[in-house]
Amino acid sequence: MKPNDQLEPTIFVIGGGAGDLTRRRLVPALFDLSQDRSLPAEFSDIAVDRVDLSDDTLRRRYHSESSMTLDWEHFPHEADRGVRIRR
């Protein structure tokens, strides 16, 4: 695999961004990939859902669901800036 600075810029769109599968499986998997430096240096994700949530509410949901298994203090804030929810 290429080093993350050689990977193409990527936008990852998540349908059902406020859903259970996203909170339990996708967010922890993306976290693991970011810790392994397996994501491109220019990476953003867009969460799309019919639920009306603000960006901050969505982040808190991800955090509360995953706080038992993830060390969020070490999650790169640069990656967190890419989290958006669109309706």
NORNORBEL-V480408 format. One record per helix or strand of 2 or more residues. SS is the DSSP state (helix for helix, strand for strand). FROM is the first residue (numbers start at 1). LEN is the number of residues. Records with the same first field share a line. If there is no record, write none. Layout:
SS: FROM-LEN + FROM-LEN
This chain:
helix: 4-3 + 20-16 + 55-12 + 72-3 + 77-4
strand: 10-6 + 43-6 + 84-3
